[in-house]
Amino acid sequence: MGYSVDDKCRKLSKNAEAAAIITEYSPGFTTDPQMKMVMGLTLRKLASFPQAKELADHLDEIDARLKAIED
């Protein structure tokens, strides 16, 4: 199946390994109540917001790590 930064945050949050990777760059990814508002966005879109600079700076690295996840 695989994952990527073009998957919606909701899908990524449901996989423990994917969520852990994203949480390294965006603490609170699965615990911050405000994240509920962006779960329908892709991670790439989320990274385009100024508040998500850490994600944007590491988007290629995150994408490679997500793609390496085996289901």
mmCIF file of the N, C-alpha and C atoms, coordinates in Angstrom:
data_MODEL
# 
_entry.id   MODEL 
# 
loop_
_atom_site.group_PDB 
_atom_site.id 
_atom_site.type_symbol 
_atom_site.label_atom_id 
_atom_site.label_alt_id 
_atom_site.label_comp_id 
_atom_site.label_asym_id 
_atom_site.label_entity_id 
_atom_site.label_seq_id 
_atom_site.pdbx_PDB_ins_code 
_atom_site.Cartn_x 
_atom_site.Cartn_y 
_atom_site.Cartn_z 
_atom_site.occupancy 
_atom_site.B_iso_or_equiv 
_atom_site.pdbx_formal_charge 
_atom_site.auth_seq_id 
_atom_site.auth_comp_id 
_atom_site.auth_asym_id 
_atom_site.auth_atom_id 
_atom_site.pdbx_PDB_model_num 
ATOM 1   N N  . MET A 1 1  ? 0.826  -1.184 0.000  1.00 0.00 ? 1  MET A N  1 
ATOM 2   C CA . MET A 1 1  ? 0.000  0.000  0.000  1.00 0.00 ? 1  MET A CA 1 
ATOM 3   C C  . MET A 1 1  ? 0.871  1.249  0.000  1.00 0.00 ? 1  MET A C  1 
ATOM 4   N N  . GLY A 1 2  ? 1.671  1.441  1.029  1.00 0.00 ? 2  GLY A N  1 
ATOM 5   C CA . GLY A 1 2  ? 2.583  2.566  1.086  1.00 0.00 ? 2  GLY A CA 1 
ATOM 6   C C  . GLY A 1 2  ? 1.918  3.872  1.481  1.00 0.00 ? 2  GLY A C  1 
ATOM 7   N N  . TYR A 1 3  ? 2.733  4.793  1.880  1.00 0.00 ? 3  TYR A N  1 
ATOM 8   C CA . TYR A 1 3  ? 2.275  6.105  2.314  1.00 0.00 ? 3  TYR A CA 1 
ATOM 9   C C  . TYR A 1 3  ? 3.158  7.160  1.660  1.00 0.00 ? 3  TYR A C  1 
ATOM 10  N N  . SER A 1 4  ? 2.667  8.396  1.639  1.00 0.00 ? 4  SER A N  1 
ATOM 11  C CA . SER A 1 4  ? 3.464  9.497  1.109  1.00 0.00 ? 4  SER A CA 1 
ATOM 12  C C  . SER A 1 4  ? 2.923  10.809 1.658  1.00 0.00 ? 4  SER A C  1 
ATOM 13  N N  . VAL A 1 5  ? 3.627  11.896 1.362  1.00 0.00 ? 5  VAL A N  1 
ATOM 14  C CA . VAL A 1 5  ? 3.175  13.212 1.808  1.00 0.00 ? 5  VAL A CA 1 
ATOM 15  C C  . VAL A 1 5  ? 1.938  13.656 1.038  1.00 0.00 ? 5  VAL A C  1 
ATOM 16  N N  . ASP A 1 6  ? 1.543  12.901 0.018  1.00 0.00 ? 6  ASP A N  1 
ATOM 17  C CA . ASP A 1 6  ? 0.341  13.223 -0.735 1.00 0.00 ? 6  ASP A CA 1 
ATOM 18  C C  . ASP A 1 6  ? -0.894 12.511 -0.187 1.00 0.00 ? 6  ASP A C  1 
ATOM 19  N N  . ASP A 1 7  ? -0.719 11.777 0.913  1.00 0.00 ? 7  ASP A N  1 
ATOM 20  C CA . ASP A 1 7  ? -1.849 11.158 1.601  1.00 0.00 ? 7  ASP A CA 1 
ATOM 21  C C  . ASP A 1 7  ? -2.440 12.167 2.578  1.00 0.00 ? 7  ASP A C  1 
ATOM 22  N N  . LYS A 1 8  ? -3.714 12.004 2.841  1.00 0.00 ? 8  LYS A N  1 
ATOM 23  C CA . LYS A 1 8  ? -4.371 12.886 3.807  1.00 0.00 ? 8  LYS A CA 1 
ATOM 24  C C  . LYS A 1 8  ? -3.859 12.587 5.212  1.00 0.00 ? 8  LYS A C  1 
ATOM 25  N N  . CYS A 1 9  ? -3.816 13.636 6.002  1.00 0.00 ? 9  CYS A N  1 
ATOM 26  C CA . CYS A 1 9  ? -3.331 13.506 7.380  1.00 0.00 ? 9  CYS A CA 1 
ATOM 27  C C  . CYS A 1 9  ? -4.129 12.461 8.155  1.00 0.00 ? 9  CYS A C  1 
ATOM 28  N N  . ARG A 1 10 ? -5.417 12.366 7.893  1.00 0.00 ? 10 ARG A N  1 
ATOM 29  C CA . ARG A 1 10 ? -6.267 11.388 8.577  1.00 0.00 ? 10 ARG A CA 1 
ATOM 30  C C  . ARG A 1 10 ? -5.729 9.974  8.360  1.00 0.00 ? 10 ARG A C  1 
ATOM 31  N N  . LYS A 1 11 ? -5.408 9.644  7.115  1.00 0.00 ? 11 LYS A N  1 
ATOM 32  C CA . LYS A 1 11 ? -4.875 8.313  6.794  1.00 0.00 ? 11 LYS A CA 1 
ATOM 33  C C  . LYS A 1 11 ? -3.537 8.097  7.508  1.00 0.00 ? 11 LYS A C  1 
ATOM 34  N N  . LEU A 1 12 ? -2.682 9.100  7.457  1.00 0.00 ? 12 LEU A N  1 
ATOM 35  C CA . LEU A 1 12 ? -1.360 8.972  8.080  1.00 0.00 ? 12 LEU A CA 1 
ATOM 36  C C  . LEU A 1 12 ? -1.464 8.830  9.597  1.00 0.00 ? 12 LEU A C  1 
ATOM 37  N N  . SER A 1 13 ? -2.424 9.512  10.195 1.00 0.00 ? 13 SER A N  1 
ATOM 38  C CA . SER A 1 13 ? -2.563 9.465  11.654 1.00 0.00 ? 13 SER A CA 1 
ATOM 39  C C  . SER A 1 13 ? -3.037 8.105  12.143 1.00 0.00 ? 13 SER A C  1 
ATOM 40  N N  . LYS A 1 14 ? -3.653 7.327  11.261 1.00 0.00 ? 14 LYS A N  1 
ATOM 41  C CA . LYS A 1 14 ? -4.171 6.014  11.646 1.00 0.00 ? 14 LYS A CA 1 
ATOM 42  C C  . LYS A 1 14 ? -3.105 4.916  11.614 1.00 0.00 ? 14 LYS A C  1 
ATOM 43  N N  . ASN A 1 15 ? -1.947 5.219  11.052 1.00 0.00 ? 15 ASN A N  1 
ATOM 44  C CA . ASN A 1 15 ? -0.842 4.263  11.032 1.00 0.00 ? 15 ASN A CA 1 
ATOM 45  C C  . ASN A 1 15 ? 0.179  4.719  12.063 1.00 0.00 ? 15 ASN A C  1 
ATOM 46  N N  . ALA A 1 16 ? 0.451  3.885  13.051 1.00 0.00 ? 16 ALA A N  1 
ATOM 47  C CA . ALA A 1 16 ? 1.329  4.270  14.159 1.00 0.00 ? 16 ALA A CA 1 
ATOM 48  C C  . ALA A 1 16 ? 2.723  4.680  13.687 1.00 0.00 ? 16 ALA A C  1 
ATOM 49  N N  . GLU A 1 17 ? 3.272  3.962  12.730 1.00 0.00 ? 17 GLU A N  1 
ATOM 50  C CA . GLU A 1 17 ? 4.620  4.268  12.249 1.00 0.00 ? 17 GLU A CA 1 
ATOM 51  C C  . GLU A 1 17 ? 4.644  5.602  11.490 1.00 0.00 ? 17 GLU A C  1 
ATOM 52  N N  . ALA A 1 18 ? 3.656  5.813  10.643 1.00 0.00 ? 18 ALA A N  1 
ATOM 53  C CA . ALA A 1 18 ? 3.572  7.075  9.892  1.00 0.00 ? 18 ALA A CA 1 
ATOM 54  C C  . ALA A 1 18 ? 3.361  8.247  10.849 1.00 0.00 ? 18 ALA A C  1 
ATOM 55  N N  . ALA A 1 19 ? 2.472  8.073  11.804 1.00 0.00 ? 19 ALA A N  1 
ATOM 56  C CA . ALA A 1 19 ? 2.198  9.136  12.773 1.00 0.00 ? 19 ALA A CA 1 
ATOM 57  C C  . ALA A 1 19 ? 3.442  9.469  13.591 1.00 0.00 ? 19 ALA A C  1 
ATOM 58  N N  . ALA A 1 20 ? 4.217  8.451  13.957 1.00 0.00 ? 20 ALA A N  1 
ATOM 59  C CA . ALA A 1 20 ? 5.443  8.679  14.728 1.00 0.00 ? 20 ALA A CA 1 
ATOM 60  C C  . ALA A 1 20 ? 6.462  9.477  13.923 1.00 0.00 ? 20 ALA A C  1 
ATOM 61  N N  . ILE A 1 21 ? 6.571  9.184  12.643 1.00 0.00 ? 21 ILE A N  1 
ATOM 62  C CA . ILE A 1 21 ? 7.503  9.922  11.777 1.00 0.00 ? 21 ILE A CA 1 
ATOM 63  C C  . ILE A 1 21 ? 7.099  11.391 11.723 1.00 0.00 ? 21 ILE A C  1 
ATOM 64  N N  . ILE A 1 22 ? 5.830  11.645 11.488 1.00 0.00 ? 22 ILE A N  1 
ATOM 65  C CA . ILE A 1 22 ? 5.358  13.025 11.367 1.00 0.00 ? 22 ILE A CA 1 
ATOM 66  C C  . ILE A 1 22 ? 5.484  13.760 12.697 1.00 0.00 ? 22 ILE A C  1 
ATOM 67  N N  . THR A 1 23 ? 5.230  13.072 13.796 1.00 0.00 ? 23 THR A N  1 
ATOM 68  C CA . THR A 1 23 ? 5.322  13.687 15.115 1.00 0.00 ? 23 THR A CA 1 
ATOM 69  C C  . THR A 1 23 ? 6.743  14.152 15.426 1.00 0.00 ? 23 THR A C  1 
ATOM 70  N N  . GLU A 1 24 ? 7.738  13.513 14.846 1.00 0.00 ? 24 GLU A N  1 
ATOM 71  C CA . GLU A 1 24 ? 9.123  13.965 15.035 1.00 0.00 ? 24 GLU A CA 1 
ATOM 72  C C  . GLU A 1 24 ? 9.307  15.401 14.541 1.00 0.00 ? 24 GLU A C  1 
ATOM 73  N N  . TYR A 1 25 ? 8.584  15.762 13.502 1.00 0.00 ? 25 TYR A N  1 
ATOM 74  C CA . TYR A 1 25 ? 8.715  17.080 12.882 1.00 0.00 ? 25 TYR A CA 1 
ATOM 75  C C  . TYR A 1 25 ? 7.581  18.029 13.275 1.00 0.00 ? 25 TYR A C  1 
ATOM 76  N N  . SER A 1 26 ? 6.499  17.458 13.752 1.00 0.00 ? 26 SER A N  1 
ATOM 77  C CA . SER A 1 26 ? 5.333  18.239 14.143 1.00 0.00 ? 26 SER A CA 1 
ATOM 78  C C  . SER A 1 26 ? 4.756  17.664 15.432 1.00 0.00 ? 26 SER A C  1 
ATOM 79  N N  . PRO A 1 27 ? 5.395  17.982 16.576 1.00 0.00 ? 27 PRO A N  1 
ATOM 80  C CA . PRO A 1 27 ? 4.889  17.463 17.848 1.00 0.00 ? 27 PRO A CA 1 
ATOM 81  C C  . PRO A 1 27 ? 3.411  17.804 18.023 1.00 0.00 ? 27 PRO A C  1 
ATOM 82  N N  . GLY A 1 28 ? 2.669  16.857 18.495 1.00 0.00 ? 28 GLY A N  1 
ATOM 83  C CA . GLY A 1 28 ? 1.240  17.061 18.677 1.00 0.00 ? 28 GLY A CA 1 
ATOM 84  C C  . GLY A 1 28 ? 0.403  16.639 17.489 1.00 0.00 ? 28 GLY A C  1 
ATOM 85  N N  . PHE A 1 29 ? 1.041  16.057 16.477 1.00 0.00 ? 29 PHE A N  1 
ATOM 86  C CA . PHE A 1 29 ? 0.315  15.650 15.270 1.00 0.00 ? 29 PHE A CA 1 
ATOM 87  C C  . PHE A 1 29 ? -0.919 14.810 15.608 1.00 0.00 ? 29 PHE A C  1 
ATOM 88  N N  . THR A 1 30 ? -0.794 13.907 16.548 1.00 0.00 ? 30 THR A N  1 
ATOM 89  C CA . THR A 1 30 ? -1.934 13.051 16.883 1.00 0.00 ? 30 THR A CA 1 
ATOM 90  C C  . THR A 1 30 ? -2.617 13.454 18.182 1.00 0.00 ? 30 THR A C  1 
ATOM 91  N N  . THR A 1 31 ? -2.056 14.410 18.914 1.00 0.00 ? 31 THR A N  1 
ATOM 92  C CA . THR A 1 31 ? -2.621 14.749 20.217 1.00 0.00 ? 31 THR A CA 1 
ATOM 93  C C  . THR A 1 31 ? -3.210 16.153 20.303 1.00 0.00 ? 31 THR A C  1 
ATOM 94  N N  . ASP A 1 32 ? -2.790 17.064 19.464 1.00 0.00 ? 32 ASP A N  1 
ATOM 95  C CA . ASP A 1 32 ? -3.285 18.442 19.508 1.00 0.00 ? 32 ASP A CA 1 
ATOM 96  C C  . ASP A 1 32 ? -4.702 18.497 18.934 1.00 0.00 ? 32 ASP A C  1 
ATOM 97  N N  . PRO A 1 33 ? -5.679 18.953 19.735 1.00 0.00 ? 33 PRO A N  1 
ATOM 98  C CA . PRO A 1 33 ? -7.062 19.010 19.250 1.00 0.00 ? 33 PRO A CA 1 
ATOM 99  C C  . PRO A 1 33 ? -7.231 19.869 17.990 1.00 0.00 ? 33 PRO A C  1 
ATOM 100 N N  . GLN A 1 34 ? -6.388 20.851 17.784 1.00 0.00 ? 34 GLN A N  1 
ATOM 101 C CA . GLN A 1 34 ? -6.489 21.708 16.608 1.00 0.00 ? 34 GLN A CA 1 
ATOM 102 C C  . GLN A 1 34 ? -6.173 20.953 15.319 1.00 0.00 ? 34 GLN A C  1 
ATOM 103 N N  . MET A 1 35 ? -5.461 19.846 15.429 1.00 0.00 ? 35 MET A N  1 
ATOM 104 C CA . MET A 1 35 ? -5.122 19.058 14.237 1.00 0.00 ? 35 MET A CA 1 
ATOM 105 C C  . MET A 1 35 ? -6.359 18.465 13.577 1.00 0.00 ? 35 MET A C  1 
ATOM 106 N N  . LYS A 1 36 ? -7.452 18.343 14.326 1.00 0.00 ? 36 LYS A N  1 
ATOM 107 C CA . LYS A 1 36 ? -8.686 17.800 13.740 1.00 0.00 ? 36 LYS A CA 1 
ATOM 108 C C  . LYS A 1 36 ? -9.133 18.629 12.543 1.00 0.00 ? 36 LYS A C  1 
ATOM 109 N N  . MET A 1 37 ? -8.808 19.917 12.555 1.00 0.00 ? 37 MET A N  1 
ATOM 110 C CA . MET A 1 37 ? -9.235 20.805 11.480 1.00 0.00 ? 37 MET A CA 1 
ATOM 111 C C  . MET A 1 37 ? -8.498 20.544 10.170 1.00 0.00 ? 37 MET A C  1 
ATOM 112 N N  . VAL A 1 38 ? -7.331 19.911 10.232 1.00 0.00 ? 38 VAL A N  1 
ATOM 113 C CA . VAL A 1 38 ? -6.529 19.719 9.021  1.00 0.00 ? 38 VAL A CA 1 
ATOM 114 C C  . VAL A 1 38 ? -6.434 18.257 8.588  1.00 0.00 ? 38 VAL A C  1 
ATOM 115 N N  . MET A 1 39 ? -7.156 17.378 9.223  1.00 0.00 ? 39 MET A N  1 
ATOM 116 C CA . MET A 1 39 ? -7.061 15.950 8.896  1.00 0.00 ? 39 MET A CA 1 
ATOM 117 C C  . MET A 1 39 ? -7.518 15.639 7.476  1.00 0.00 ? 39 MET A C  1 
ATOM 118 N N  . GLY A 1 40 ? -8.299 16.512 6.864  1.00 0.00 ? 40 GLY A N  1 
ATOM 119 C CA . GLY A 1 40 ? -8.742 16.307 5.490  1.00 0.00 ? 40 GLY A CA 1 
ATOM 120 C C  . GLY A 1 40 ? -7.751 16.795 4.452  1.00 0.00 ? 40 GLY A C  1 
ATOM 121 N N  . LEU A 1 41 ? -6.664 17.434 4.910  1.00 0.00 ? 41 LEU A N  1 
ATOM 122 C CA . LEU A 1 41 ? -5.627 17.934 4.004  1.00 0.00 ? 41 LEU A CA 1 
ATOM 123 C C  . LEU A 1 41 ? -4.541 16.891 3.812  1.00 0.00 ? 41 LEU A C  1 
ATOM 124 N N  . THR A 1 42 ? -3.856 16.963 2.678  1.00 0.00 ? 42 THR A N  1 
ATOM 125 C CA . THR A 1 42 ? -2.675 16.114 2.523  1.00 0.00 ? 42 THR A CA 1 
ATOM 126 C C  . THR A 1 42 ? -1.561 16.701 3.370  1.00 0.00 ? 42 THR A C  1 
ATOM 127 N N  . LEU A 1 43 ? -0.585 15.885 3.682  1.00 0.00 ? 43 LEU A N  1 
ATOM 128 C CA . LEU A 1 43 ? 0.548  16.382 4.461  1.00 0.00 ? 43 LEU A CA 1 
ATOM 129 C C  . LEU A 1 43 ? 1.299  17.446 3.665  1.00 0.00 ? 43 LEU A C  1 
ATOM 130 N N  . ARG A 1 44 ? 1.377  17.291 2.359  1.00 0.00 ? 44 ARG A N  1 
ATOM 131 C CA . ARG A 1 44 ? 2.037  18.288 1.509  1.00 0.00 ? 44 ARG A CA 1 
ATOM 132 C C  . ARG A 1 44 ? 1.332  19.648 1.639  1.00 0.00 ? 44 ARG A C  1 
ATOM 133 N N  . LYS A 1 45 ? 0.001  19.639 1.606  1.00 0.00 ? 45 LYS A N  1 
ATOM 134 C CA . LYS A 1 45 ? -0.771 20.880 1.744  1.00 0.00 ? 45 LYS A CA 1 
ATOM 135 C C  . LYS A 1 45 ? -0.568 21.478 3.134  1.00 0.00 ? 45 LYS A C  1 
ATOM 136 N N  . LEU A 1 46 ? -0.599 20.652 4.156  1.00 0.00 ? 46 LEU A N  1 
ATOM 137 C CA . LEU A 1 46 ? -0.376 21.129 5.515  1.00 0.00 ? 46 LEU A CA 1 
ATOM 138 C C  . LEU A 1 46 ? 0.981  21.811 5.631  1.00 0.00 ? 46 LEU A C  1 
ATOM 139 N N  . ALA A 1 47 ? 1.985  21.229 4.978  1.00 0.00 ? 47 ALA A N  1 
ATOM 140 C CA . ALA A 1 47 ? 3.341  21.781 5.036  1.00 0.00 ? 47 ALA A CA 1 
ATOM 141 C C  . ALA A 1 47 ? 3.452  23.136 4.351  1.00 0.00 ? 47 ALA A C  1 
ATOM 142 N N  . SER A 1 48 ? 2.453  23.501 3.554  1.00 0.00 ? 48 SER A N  1 
ATOM 143 C CA . SER A 1 48 ? 2.498  24.791 2.869  1.00 0.00 ? 48 SER A CA 1 
ATOM 144 C C  . SER A 1 48 ? 2.109  25.951 3.783  1.00 0.00 ? 48 SER A C  1 
ATOM 145 N N  . PHE A 1 49 ? 1.556  25.654 4.939  1.00 0.00 ? 49 PHE A N  1 
ATOM 146 C CA . PHE A 1 49 ? 1.185  26.706 5.883  1.00 0.00 ? 49 PHE A CA 1 
ATOM 147 C C  . PHE A 1 49 ? 2.410  27.173 6.663  1.00 0.00 ? 49 PHE A C  1 
ATOM 148 N N  . PRO A 1 50 ? 2.493  28.471 6.957  1.00 0.00 ? 50 PRO A N  1 
ATOM 149 C CA . PRO A 1 50 ? 3.665  29.007 7.670  1.00 0.00 ? 50 PRO A CA 1 
ATOM 150 C C  . PRO A 1 50 ? 3.909  28.325 9.025  1.00 0.00 ? 50 PRO A C  1 
ATOM 151 N N  . GLN A 1 51 ? 2.857  27.910 9.695  1.00 0.00 ? 51 GLN A N  1 
ATOM 152 C CA . GLN A 1 51 ? 2.999  27.266 11.004 1.00 0.00 ? 51 GLN A CA 1 
ATOM 153 C C  . GLN A 1 51 ? 3.663  25.889 10.912 1.00 0.00 ? 51 GLN A C  1 
ATOM 154 N N  . ALA A 1 52 ? 3.733  25.340 9.721  1.00 0.00 ? 52 ALA A N  1 
ATOM 155 C CA . ALA A 1 52 ? 4.280  23.993 9.528  1.00 0.00 ? 52 ALA A CA 1 
ATOM 156 C C  . ALA A 1 52 ? 5.643  24.036 8.848  1.00 0.00 ? 52 ALA A C  1 
ATOM 157 N N  . LYS A 1 53 ? 6.421  25.049 9.138  1.00 0.00 ? 53 LYS A N  1 
ATOM 158 C CA . LYS A 1 53 ? 7.727  25.219 8.497  1.00 0.00 ? 53 LYS A CA 1 
ATOM 159 C C  . LYS A 1 53 ? 8.633  24.005 8.702  1.00 0.00 ? 53 LYS A C  1 
ATOM 160 N N  . GLU A 1 54 ? 8.610  23.432 9.873  1.00 0.00 ? 54 GLU A N  1 
ATOM 161 C CA . GLU A 1 54 ? 9.453  22.262 10.144 1.00 0.00 ? 54 GLU A CA 1 
ATOM 162 C C  . GLU A 1 54 ? 9.101  21.106 9.202  1.00 0.00 ? 54 GLU A C  1 
ATOM 163 N N  . LEU A 1 55 ? 7.825  20.908 8.955  1.00 0.00 ? 55 LEU A N  1 
ATOM 164 C CA . LEU A 1 55 ? 7.412  19.885 7.989  1.00 0.00 ? 55 LEU A CA 1 
ATOM 165 C C  . LEU A 1 55 ? 7.914  20.234 6.592  1.00 0.00 ? 55 LEU A C  1 
ATOM 166 N N  . ALA A 1 56 ? 7.717  21.481 6.200  1.00 0.00 ? 56 ALA A N  1 
ATOM 167 C CA . ALA A 1 56 ? 8.119  21.911 4.858  1.00 0.00 ? 56 ALA A CA 1 
ATOM 168 C C  . ALA A 1 56 ? 9.616  21.734 4.642  1.00 0.00 ? 56 ALA A C  1 
ATOM 169 N N  . ASP A 1 57 ? 10.400 22.055 5.665  1.00 0.00 ? 57 ASP A N  1 
ATOM 170 C CA . ASP A 1 57 ? 11.858 21.958 5.550  1.00 0.00 ? 57 ASP A CA 1 
ATOM 171 C C  . ASP A 1 57 ? 12.336 20.523 5.370  1.00 0.00 ? 57 ASP A C  1 
ATOM 172 N N  . HIS A 1 58 ? 11.529 19.555 5.776  1.00 0.00 ? 58 HIS A N  1 
ATOM 173 C CA . HIS A 1 58 ? 11.944 18.148 5.741  1.00 0.00 ? 58 HIS A CA 1 
ATOM 174 C C  . HIS A 1 58 ? 10.990 17.284 4.913  1.00 0.00 ? 58 HIS A C  1 
ATOM 175 N N  . LEU A 1 59 ? 10.222 17.904 4.035  1.00 0.00 ? 59 LEU A N  1 
ATOM 176 C CA . LEU A 1 59 ? 9.186  17.182 3.306  1.00 0.00 ? 59 LEU A CA 1 
ATOM 177 C C  . LEU A 1 59 ? 9.727  16.011 2.486  1.00 0.00 ? 59 LEU A C  1 
ATOM 178 N N  . ASP A 1 60 ? 10.835 16.198 1.798  1.00 0.00 ? 60 ASP A N  1 
ATOM 179 C CA . ASP A 1 60 ? 11.402 15.104 0.999  1.00 0.00 ? 60 ASP A CA 1 
ATOM 180 C C  . ASP A 1 60 ? 11.850 13.941 1.879  1.00 0.00 ? 60 ASP A C  1 
ATOM 181 N N  . GLU A 1 61 ? 12.469 14.260 3.000  1.00 0.00 ? 61 GLU A N  1 
ATOM 182 C CA . GLU A 1 61 ? 12.916 13.230 3.947  1.00 0.00 ? 61 GLU A CA 1 
ATOM 183 C C  . GLU A 1 61 ? 11.713 12.477 4.522  1.00 0.00 ? 61 GLU A C  1 
ATOM 184 N N  . ILE A 1 62 ? 10.684 13.216 4.914  1.00 0.00 ? 62 ILE A N  1 
ATOM 185 C CA . ILE A 1 62 ? 9.480  12.593 5.453  1.00 0.00 ? 62 ILE A CA 1 
ATOM 186 C C  . ILE A 1 62 ? 8.844  11.688 4.401  1.00 0.00 ? 62 ILE A C  1 
ATOM 187 N N  . ASP A 1 63 ? 8.766  12.172 3.167  1.00 0.00 ? 63 ASP A N  1 
ATOM 188 C CA . ASP A 1 63 ? 8.175  11.384 2.089  1.00 0.00 ? 63 ASP A CA 1 
ATOM 189 C C  . ASP A 1 63 ? 8.927  10.069 1.893  1.00 0.00 ? 63 ASP A C  1 
ATOM 190 N N  . ALA A 1 64 ? 10.228 10.121 1.884  1.00 0.00 ? 64 ALA A N  1 
ATOM 191 C CA . ALA A 1 64 ? 11.029 8.904  1.720  1.00 0.00 ? 64 ALA A CA 1 
ATOM 192 C C  . ALA A 1 64 ? 10.790 7.929  2.869  1.00 0.00 ? 64 ALA A C  1 
ATOM 193 N N  . ARG A 1 65 ? 10.705 8.455  4.081  1.00 0.00 ? 65 ARG A N  1 
ATOM 194 C CA . ARG A 1 65 ? 10.472 7.590  5.246  1.00 0.00 ? 65 ARG A CA 1 
ATOM 195 C C  . ARG A 1 65 ? 9.074  6.978  5.202  1.00 0.00 ? 65 ARG A C  1 
ATOM 196 N N  . LEU A 1 66 ? 8.090  7.767  4.795  1.00 0.00 ? 66 LEU A N  1 
ATOM 197 C CA . LEU A 1 66 ? 6.725  7.247  4.691  1.00 0.00 ? 66 LEU A CA 1 
ATOM 198 C C  . LEU A 1 66 ? 6.633  6.165  3.624  1.00 0.00 ? 66 LEU A C  1 
ATOM 199 N N  . LYS A 1 67 ? 7.285  6.381  2.511  1.00 0.00 ? 67 LYS A N  1 
ATOM 200 C CA . LYS A 1 67 ? 7.261  5.396  1.419  1.00 0.00 ? 67 LYS A CA 1 
ATOM 201 C C  . LYS A 1 67 ? 7.939  4.085  1.801  1.00 0.00 ? 67 LYS A C  1 
ATOM 202 N N  . ALA A 1 68 ? 8.819  4.136  2.798  1.00 0.00 ? 68 ALA A N  1 
ATOM 203 C CA . ALA A 1 68 ? 9.522  2.933  3.237  1.00 0.00 ? 68 ALA A CA 1 
ATOM 204 C C  . ALA A 1 68 ? 8.700  2.068  4.191  1.00 0.00 ? 68 ALA A C  1 
ATOM 205 N N  . ILE A 1 69 ? 7.581  2.599  4.639  1.00 0.00 ? 69 ILE A N  1 
ATOM 206 C CA . ILE A 1 69 ? 6.724  1.829  5.561  1.00 0.00 ? 69 ILE A CA 1 
ATOM 207 C C  . ILE A 1 69 ? 6.097  0.670  4.796  1.00 0.00 ? 69 ILE A C  1 
ATOM 208 N N  . GLU A 1 70 ? 6.184  -0.504 5.397  1.00 0.00 ? 70 GLU A N  1 
ATOM 209 C CA . GLU A 1 70 ? 5.579  -1.694 4.807  1.00 0.00 ? 70 GLU A CA 1 
ATOM 210 C C  . GLU A 1 70 ? 4.356  -2.074 5.623  1.00 0.00 ? 70 GLU A C  1 
ATOM 211 N N  . ASP A 1 71 ? 3.274  -2.332 4.941  1.00 0.00 ? 71 ASP A N  1 
ATOM 212 C CA . ASP A 1 71 ? 2.041  -2.763 5.635  1.00 0.00 ? 71 ASP A CA 1 
ATOM 213 C C  . ASP A 1 71 ? 2.034  -4.254 5.827  1.00 0.00 ? 71 ASP A C  1 
# 
